[in-house]
Amino acid sequence: MKQHMNDKIKTIEIYTDGACIGNPGPGGWAALLIFLGTEKMISGGTHDTTNNRMEMQAAIEGLKQLKESCYVRLYSDSQLLVKGMTEWMEGWLARGFKTAAKKPVANTDLWKVLLELADVHDIEWHWVKGHAGHQLNEAVDQEARRQAEHYATAG
């Protein structure tokens, strides 16, 4: 991951969440970017997905918004996402994206995109407890659910 070289690099906070109606089923994702007190919410979804894919997509889409290398504090209530990027990735890479049980890692396509983005940005991955009243986590949760409901009813 990119080293935090100096204090001139932009510091961004990103709150992310994913939601799914059924698993698999229609899903939504949301990311809230905060820079110098300005907030920008982005969101989307798809008709057929899983909750884990939406959690990962939220982080990807949030990071893709950044036009230059940044220092990022990314907050997610997905332990899979945070532990995947901070604890498990080294082993997965050493084993060719296989788990310790020698099974293929699910969602390898999205993990690879996250790795590419992590090479561009200096990212601190933070887990926050979901549905615990954290205002910004609740905001992205609500938007991700709204997107999932949209995709559940859209034809």
C-alpha positions as CSV (number, residue, x, y, z in Angstrom):
1,M,0.0,0.0,0.0
2,K,1.1,3.5,-0.7
3,Q,3.0,5.2,2.1
4,H,1.6,8.4,3.7
5,M,4.5,10.5,2.4
6,N,3.6,13.9,3.7
7,D,0.8,16.0,5.2
8,K,0.0,17.6,1.8
9,I,-1.8,14.5,0.7
10,K,-5.6,14.9,0.9
11,T,-7.3,13.1,3.8
12,I,-10.7,11.7,3.0
13,E,-13.2,9.8,5.1
14,I,-15.5,7.2,3.4
15,Y,-18.4,5.4,5.1
16,T,-19.7,2.4,3.2
17,D,-22.5,-0.1,3.4
18,G,-24.2,-2.7,1.3
19,A,-27.6,-4.3,1.5
20,C,-29.4,-7.2,0.0
21,I,-33.0,-8.4,0.0
22,G,-32.5,-12.1,0.1
23,N,-29.0,-13.4,-0.3
24,P,-28.7,-13.6,-3.2
25,G,-31.2,-11.1,-4.4
26,P,-31.6,-7.5,-5.4
27,G,-29.0,-5.3,-3.6
28,G,-27.8,-1.8,-3.1
29,W,-24.6,-0.1,-2.0
30,A,-23.8,3.4,-0.7
31,A,-20.7,5.4,0.1
32,L,-20.5,8.7,1.9
33,L,-17.3,10.7,1.1
34,I,-16.3,13.5,3.5
35,F,-13.5,16.0,2.6
36,L,-13.0,19.3,4.5
37,G,-16.5,19.1,5.9
38,T,-18.2,18.6,2.6
39,E,-20.2,15.4,2.2
40,K,-21.0,13.5,-1.0
41,M,-23.3,10.5,-1.0
42,I,-23.1,8.0,-4.0
43,S,-25.1,4.9,-4.4
44,G,-26.3,2.2,-6.8
45,G,-27.2,-1.4,-6.9
46,T,-28.2,-4.4,-9.1
47,H,-31.0,-6.9,-9.5
48,D,-29.1,-10.1,-8.5
49,T,-26.2,-10.0,-6.1
50,T,-25.1,-10.9,-2.5
51,N,-24.7,-8.8,0.6
52,N,-20.9,-9.3,0.6
53,R,-20.6,-8.1,-3.0
54,M,-22.6,-5.0,-2.2
55,E,-20.3,-4.3,0.8
56,M,-17.3,-4.6,-1.4
57,Q,-18.8,-2.6,-4.2
58,A,-19.6,0.3,-1.9
59,A,-15.9,0.5,-1.0
60,I,-14.8,0.2,-4.6
61,E,-17.2,2.9,-5.8
62,G,-16.2,5.3,-3.0
63,L,-12.5,4.9,-3.7
64,K,-13.1,5.3,-7.5
65,Q,-14.4,8.8,-6.8
66,L,-11.0,10.0,-5.8
67,K,-9.2,11.7,-8.6
68,E,-5.7,11.6,-7.0
69,S,-3.8,9.6,-4.5
70,C,-5.3,10.2,-1.0
71,Y,-5.0,9.2,2.6
72,V,-8.3,7.4,3.2
73,R,-10.1,6.4,6.5
74,L,-12.6,3.9,5.2
75,Y,-15.4,2.8,7.6
76,S,-17.5,-0.3,7.1
77,D,-19.7,-2.5,9.2
78,S,-18.5,-5.5,7.1
79,Q,-16.0,-7.6,9.0
80,L,-15.4,-9.5,5.8
81,L,-14.3,-6.4,4.0
82,V,-12.1,-5.0,6.7
83,K,-10.5,-8.3,7.8
84,G,-10.1,-9.3,4.1
85,M,-8.1,-6.2,3.4
86,T,-6.2,-6.0,6.7
87,E,-5.7,-9.6,7.9
88,W,-6.5,-12.2,5.2
89,M,-5.2,-10.7,2.0
90,E,-1.6,-11.6,2.4
91,G,-2.4,-15.3,2.9
92,W,-4.9,-15.3,0.0
93,L,-2.3,-13.8,-2.3
94,A,0.3,-16.3,-1.2
95,R,-2.1,-19.2,-1.9
96,G,-3.3,-17.8,-5.3
97,F,-6.7,-16.5,-3.9
98,K,-7.4,-19.7,-2.0
99,T,-8.5,-19.9,1.6
100,A,-6.5,-21.7,4.3
101,A,-8.9,-24.6,3.6
102,K,-7.7,-24.5,-0.1
103,K,-11.1,-23.3,-1.4
104,P,-11.3,-20.4,-3.8
105,V,-11.9,-17.1,-2.2
106,A,-15.4,-15.8,-3.0
107,N,-15.6,-12.5,-5.0
108,T,-12.0,-12.6,-6.2
109,D,-12.9,-10.2,-9.0
110,L,-13.9,-7.5,-6.5
111,W,-10.9,-8.3,-4.1
112,K,-8.6,-7.7,-7.1
113,V,-10.2,-4.3,-7.8
114,L,-9.8,-3.3,-4.1
115,L,-6.1,-4.3,-4.2
116,E,-5.6,-2.1,-7.2
117,L,-7.3,0.8,-5.4
118,A,-5.2,0.1,-2.3
119,D,-2.1,0.5,-4.4
120,V,-3.2,4.1,-5.4
121,H,-4.3,5.3,-2.0
122,D,-3.1,5.0,1.6
123,I,-6.1,3.4,3.2
124,E,-6.9,2.8,6.9
125,W,-9.7,0.2,7.1
126,H,-12.0,0.6,10.1
127,W,-14.8,-1.7,11.2
128,V,-17.8,0.0,12.9
129,K,-20.6,-1.9,14.6
130,G,-23.6,-1.8,12.3
131,H,-27.1,-0.8,13.6
132,A,-25.5,0.7,16.7
133,G,-26.6,4.3,16.2
134,H,-23.5,5.6,14.5
135,Q,-25.0,8.5,12.5
136,L,-22.8,8.2,9.3
137,N,-23.0,4.4,9.2
138,E,-26.8,4.6,9.6
139,A,-26.9,7.1,6.7
140,V,-25.2,4.8,4.3
141,D,-27.1,1.8,5.6
142,Q,-30.4,3.6,4.9
143,E,-29.3,4.6,1.4
144,A,-28.0,1.1,0.6
145,R,-31.4,-0.4,1.7
146,R,-33.2,2.2,-0.4
147,Q,-31.2,1.1,-3.4
148,A,-31.9,-2.6,-2.7
149,E,-35.6,-1.8,-2.5
150,H,-35.4,0.1,-5.8
151,Y,-33.8,-2.8,-7.6
152,A,-36.3,-5.3,-6.0
153,T,-39.2,-3.3,-7.5
154,A,-37.6,-2.2,-10.8
155,G,-38.4,-4.3,-13.8
